Every structure is written in C-alpha cells, then in structure tokens.
Amino acid sequence: MNENNMNKNKIILQYCPNFYKIINYDFERDSLTDKLINVYRRFIFTIDIENMEEVKTANQIDKILIKYIEDSQFRKELQNGLKNFKVTNSSSNILKAIVEGIISVFNKYEEGSTRKIYIARWI
C-alpha cells in the first residue's frame, strides 16, 4: 500500500469513528451481518475524500452500522427491510446502491420510531 492510500485511509477513518468497533463485532454474527460489515468496509474505502457528499454518506453508514450493532430492535428492522431490497441492473455502482438501500431503511425506521414517541406523548 502506498503512502497516499495510507493517508487517505487515515482521513476516511476520521469520518468513521466506529470503524474498529464495527469490523471487530463478534456477538450474534450471522451471514447478513457479515455481508453488511463487508459492504461497509468496501464502501468507505472507495469514497472520494474530496467529495463531501460521499464523505457524508460514509459517516452516515458508520452511524447506521453502530446502531445496528447496539440496538437489537433496529437490527431486526434492517434485516427485514433488506429482505425486500433489490438492486436494479441499471445501477452503475452496486455498492453505492446497497448503501443507499441501507440508509433508506434507516430513515424509515427513524421516522417511524419518532412518530410512535410523538403519538404516545399525547395519549
């Protein structure tokens, strides 16, 4: 690995503070969890650190996967959400399409859990 790649990887890891906790996760590890961690690892090291949108996405997927590890309710929700997920043949970047699918499931989960709290508060 050349010095440029090493410096790039160090910068990426600044935006993904949970990297080592995620890749070293061992409790309740199944094939889907292994695949998610593999997608995470591959995705974050392919981003362009000059593109702030990609950096933001890497940071977001880092937060989502740490929540996946720490929150069993979200873990079940993401696993169920990904069962119906399909990548179209027209996708030029399959890895990015999968990451966007994970983010979509997370956003729906967050929206739903916020709504439940809001409704429960008024009852």
GROMACS elastic network, one bead per residue, 0.5 to 0.9 nm:
[ bonds ]
;  ai    aj funct       b0    kb
    1     4     6  0.83004   500
    1     5     6  0.64320   500
    1     6     6  0.68922   500
    2     5     6  0.55552   500
    2     6     6  0.64648   500
    2     7     6  0.88949   500
    3     6     6  0.50163   500
    3     7     6  0.61629   500
    3     8     6  0.85336   500
    4     7     6  0.51933   500
    4     8     6  0.61106   500
    4     9     6  0.85760   500
    5     9     6  0.60094   500
    5    10     6  0.85550   500
    6     9     6  0.51052   500
    6    10     6  0.62380   500
    6    11     6  0.87230   500
    7    10     6  0.51058   500
    7    11     6  0.63184   500
    7    12     6  0.86840   500
    8    11     6  0.51492   500
    8    12     6  0.62075   500
    8    13     6  0.86842   500
    8    45     6  0.84780   500
    8    48     6  0.89890   500
    8    49     6  0.73542   500
    9    13     6  0.61557   500
    9    14     6  0.87354   500
    9    44     6  0.88725   500
    9    45     6  0.67297   500
   10    13     6  0.51565   500
   10    14     6  0.65209   500
   11    14     6  0.52089   500
   11    15     6  0.70308   500
   11    49     6  0.77067   500
   12    15     6  0.53633   500
   12    16     6  0.64547   500
   12    44     6  0.70675   500
   12    45     6  0.72109   500
   12    47     6  0.83666   500
   12    49     6  0.70062   500
   12    55     6  0.77096   500
   12    58     6  0.82287   500
   12    59     6  0.89112   500
   13    17     6  0.61146   500
   13    18     6  0.83971   500
   13    19     6  0.68650   500
   13    44     6  0.85558   500
   14    17     6  0.58855   500
   15    18     6  0.89549   500
   15    55     6  0.71424   500
   15    56     6  0.81327   500
   15    58     6  0.72295   500
   15    59     6  0.54506   500
   15    62     6  0.83108   500
   16    19     6  0.56251   500
   16    44     6  0.82202   500
   16    58     6  0.69049   500
   16    59     6  0.54221   500
   16    60     6  0.85281   500
   16    61     6  0.84922   500
   16    62     6  0.55288   500
   16    63     6  0.79688   500
   17    20     6  0.78865   500
   17    21     6  0.86379   500
   17    59     6  0.83246   500
   17    62     6  0.75236   500
   17    63     6  0.87386   500
   18    21     6  0.53196   500
   18    22     6  0.60443   500
   18    23     6  0.86754   500
   18    62     6  0.63364   500
   18    63     6  0.75136   500
   18    65     6  0.85533   500
   18    66     6  0.66436   500
   19    22     6  0.52282   500
   19    23     6  0.61839   500
   19    24     6  0.84668   500
   19    40     6  0.89607   500
   19    41     6  0.81546   500
   19    62     6  0.70218   500
   19    66     6  0.87046   500
   20    23     6  0.52617   500
   20    24     6  0.58481   500
   20    25     6  0.82559   500
   21    24     6  0.53713   500
   21    25     6  0.59971   500
   21    66     6  0.77872   500
   22    25     6  0.52254   500
   22    26     6  0.89392   500
   22    37     6  0.69797   500
   22    40     6  0.89505   500
   22    62     6  0.82281   500
   22    65     6  0.69469   500
   22    66     6  0.63350   500
   22    69     6  0.74546   500
   23    26     6  0.85100   500
   23    34     6  0.89864   500
   23    37     6  0.62616   500
   23    38     6  0.82477   500
   23    40     6  0.88182   500
   23    41     6  0.76931   500
   25    28     6  0.86909   500
   25    29     6  0.75383   500
   25    37     6  0.89188   500
   25    69     6  0.75725   500
   26    29     6  0.56159   500
   27    69     6  0.86363   500
   28    33     6  0.85106   500
   29    32     6  0.81053   500
   29    33     6  0.58171   500
   29    34     6  0.67392   500
   30    33     6  0.52736   500
   30    34     6  0.62039   500
   30    35     6  0.86957   500
   31    34     6  0.50189   500
   31    35     6  0.61783   500
   31    36     6  0.86575   500
   32    35     6  0.50021   500
   32    36     6  0.61349   500
   32    37     6  0.85960   500
   32    79     6  0.75692   500
   33    36     6  0.50507   500
   33    37     6  0.61634   500
   33    38     6  0.84946   500
   33    68     6  0.89963   500
   33    69     6  0.89214   500
   33    79     6  0.87317   500
   34    37     6  0.52186   500
   34    38     6  0.61172   500
   34    39     6  0.86395   500
   35    39     6  0.60886   500
   35    40     6  0.85105   500
   36    39     6  0.50844   500
   36    40     6  0.61006   500
   36    41     6  0.85957   500
   36    65     6  0.80268   500
   37    41     6  0.61094   500
   37    42     6  0.85519   500
   37    65     6  0.78247   500
   38    41     6  0.51416   500
   38    42     6  0.60762   500
   38    43     6  0.83912   500
   39    42     6  0.52051   500
   39    43     6  0.58549   500
   39    44     6  0.85335   500
   39    95     6  0.68576   500
   39    98     6  0.79146   500
   39    99     6  0.76269   500
   40    43     6  0.52018   500
   40    44     6  0.61564   500
   40    45     6  0.86771   500
   40    58     6  0.82653   500
   40    61     6  0.70790   500
   40    62     6  0.75647   500
   40    65     6  0.80323   500
   40    99     6  0.78024   500
   41    44     6  0.56634   500
   41    45     6  0.65395   500
   41    46     6  0.89112   500
   42    45     6  0.56278   500
   42    46     6  0.64801   500
   42    95     6  0.79952   500
   43    46     6  0.52945   500
   43    47     6  0.66469   500
   43    58     6  0.74955   500
   43    95     6  0.64693   500
   43    96     6  0.71623   500
   43    99     6  0.78446   500
   44    47     6  0.56460   500
   44    54     6  0.87055   500
   44    55     6  0.82588   500
   44    57     6  0.87003   500
   44    58     6  0.55153   500
   44    59     6  0.85859   500
   44    61     6  0.85963   500
   44    62     6  0.87053   500
   45    48     6  0.85096   500
   47    50     6  0.86850   500
   47    51     6  0.78624   500
   47    54     6  0.59281   500
   47    55     6  0.69370   500
   47    58     6  0.76761   500
   48    51     6  0.54184   500
   48    52     6  0.82180   500
   48    54     6  0.65886   500
   48    55     6  0.73726   500
   49    52     6  0.68596   500
   49    54     6  0.72552   500
   49    55     6  0.60389   500
   50    53     6  0.89408   500
   50    54     6  0.83963   500
   50    55     6  0.79598   500
   51    54     6  0.54788   500
   51    55     6  0.63978   500
   51    56     6  0.87453   500
   52    56     6  0.59602   500
   52    57     6  0.84969   500
   53    56     6  0.50700   500
   53    57     6  0.62406   500
   53    58     6  0.87053   500
   54    58     6  0.61779   500
   54    59     6  0.86064   500
   55    58     6  0.50739   500
   55    59     6  0.62345   500
   55    60     6  0.85835   500
   56    59     6  0.50944   500
   56    60     6  0.61272   500
   56    61     6  0.86992   500
   57    61     6  0.61359   500
   57    62     6  0.84843   500
   57    99     6  0.83941   500
   57   100     6  0.85770   500
   57   103     6  0.87106   500
   58    61     6  0.52302   500
   58    62     6  0.61624   500
   58    63     6  0.87705   500
   59    62     6  0.50502   500
   59    63     6  0.64114   500
   59    64     6  0.87494   500
   60    63     6  0.51529   500
   60    64     6  0.61993   500
   60    65     6  0.87121   500
   60   103     6  0.77614   500
   61    65     6  0.60905   500
   61    66     6  0.85591   500
   61    99     6  0.71970   500
   61   100     6  0.89888   500
   61   102     6  0.78860   500
   61   103     6  0.69707   500
   62    65     6  0.54097   500
   62    66     6  0.63423   500
   62    67     6  0.86986   500
   63    66     6  0.52958   500
   63    67     6  0.62485   500
   63    68     6  0.86321   500
   64    67     6  0.50958   500
   64    68     6  0.61395   500
   64    69     6  0.87539   500
   64   102     6  0.81831   500
   64   103     6  0.75001   500
   64   106     6  0.70188   500
   65    69     6  0.62176   500
   65    70     6  0.85933   500
   66    69     6  0.50730   500
   66    70     6  0.61453   500
   66    71     6  0.83631   500
   67    70     6  0.50605   500
   67    71     6  0.55045   500
   67    72     6  0.86135   500
   67    74     6  0.71668   500
   67    75     6  0.78481   500
   68    71     6  0.55846   500
   68    72     6  0.69891   500
   68    73     6  0.84681   500
   68    74     6  0.58914   500
   68    76     6  0.85758   500
   68    78     6  0.76567   500
   69    72     6  0.72602   500
   69    74     6  0.87137   500
   69    75     6  0.69886   500
   70    74     6  0.85921   500
   70    75     6  0.82631   500
   71    74     6  0.54140   500
   71    75     6  0.61745   500
   71    76     6  0.88898   500
   72    76     6  0.63028   500
   72    77     6  0.86249   500
   73    76     6  0.53584   500
   73    77     6  0.63548   500
   73    78     6  0.87845   500
   74    78     6  0.60266   500
   74    79     6  0.84330   500
   74   106     6  0.81522   500
   74   109     6  0.74448   500
   75    78     6  0.52661   500
   75    79     6  0.61319   500
   75    80     6  0.86089   500
   76    79     6  0.51008   500
   76    80     6  0.61192   500
   76    81     6  0.84793   500
   77    80     6  0.51747   500
   77    81     6  0.60012   500
   77    82     6  0.85735   500
   77   105     6  0.79237   500
   77   106     6  0.84893   500
   77   109     6  0.72896   500
   78    82     6  0.60248   500
   78    83     6  0.86250   500
   78   102     6  0.73324   500
   78   105     6  0.62463   500
   78   106     6  0.70676   500
   78   109     6  0.82873   500
   79    82     6  0.52882   500
   79    83     6  0.64533   500
   80    83     6  0.52969   500
   80    84     6  0.74411   500
   81    84     6  0.60200   500
   81    85     6  0.67997   500
   81   101     6  0.88045   500
   81   102     6  0.82483   500
   81   105     6  0.59874   500
   81   106     6  0.89807   500
   82    86     6  0.82582   500
   82   101     6  0.76770   500
   82   102     6  0.73555   500
   82   105     6  0.77069   500
   83    86     6  0.85063   500
   85    98     6  0.83729   500
   85   101     6  0.69807   500
   85   102     6  0.89517   500
   86    98     6  0.84849   500
   86   101     6  0.85781   500
   87    90     6  0.83696   500
   87    91     6  0.69618   500
   87    94     6  0.69502   500
   87    97     6  0.66128   500
   87    98     6  0.70933   500
   87   101     6  0.86783   500
   88    91     6  0.56339   500
   88    94     6  0.85036   500
   88    97     6  0.86965   500
   89    92     6  0.80375   500
   89    94     6  0.87563   500
   91    94     6  0.58743   500
   91    96     6  0.87914   500
   91    97     6  0.69219   500
   92    96     6  0.87640   500
   92    97     6  0.85417   500
   93    96     6  0.54102   500
   93    97     6  0.63107   500
   93    98     6  0.88628   500
   94    98     6  0.62338   500
   94    99     6  0.86639   500
   95    98     6  0.52372   500
   95    99     6  0.63387   500
   95   100     6  0.86931   500
   96    99     6  0.50298   500
   96   100     6  0.61038   500
   96   101     6  0.85616   500
   97   100     6  0.50659   500
   97   101     6  0.61981   500
   97   102     6  0.87510   500
   98   102     6  0.63135   500
   98   103     6  0.86820   500
   99   102     6  0.50771   500
   99   103     6  0.62276   500
   99   104     6  0.85705   500
  100   103     6  0.50145   500
  100   104     6  0.60695   500
  100   105     6  0.87209   500
  101   105     6  0.63348   500
  101   106     6  0.86278   500
  102   105     6  0.52558   500
  102   106     6  0.62426   500
  102   107     6  0.86985   500
  103   107     6  0.61011   500
  103   108     6  0.86500   500
  104   107     6  0.51186   500
  104   108     6  0.62897   500
  104   109     6  0.85914   500
  105   108     6  0.52037   500
  105   109     6  0.61591   500
  105   110     6  0.86769   500
  106   110     6  0.61213   500
  106   111     6  0.85298   500
  107   110     6  0.50995   500
  107   111     6  0.60668   500
  107   112     6  0.85071   500
  108   111     6  0.50881   500
  108   112     6  0.60557   500
  108   113     6  0.85578   500
  109   112     6  0.51235   500
  109   113     6  0.60715   500
  109   114     6  0.84725   500
  110   113     6  0.52126   500
  110   114     6  0.60108   500
  110   115     6  0.84663   500
  111   114     6  0.52549   500
  111   115     6  0.61549   500
  111   116     6  0.87575   500
  112   115     6  0.50985   500
  112   116     6  0.62707   500
  112   117     6  0.87845   500
  113   116     6  0.51274   500
  113   117     6  0.63636   500
  113   118     6  0.86311   500
  114   117     6  0.52548   500
  114   118     6  0.61706   500
  114   119     6  0.87175   500
  115   118     6  0.50095   500
  115   119     6  0.61523   500
  115   120     6  0.85125   500
  116   119     6  0.52456   500
  116   120     6  0.60153   500
  116   121     6  0.85120   500
  117   120     6  0.51334   500
  117   121     6  0.61229   500
  118   121     6  0.52992   500
  118   122     6  0.69829   500
  119   122     6  0.55394   500
  119   123     6  0.67272   500
  120   123     6  0.53705   500
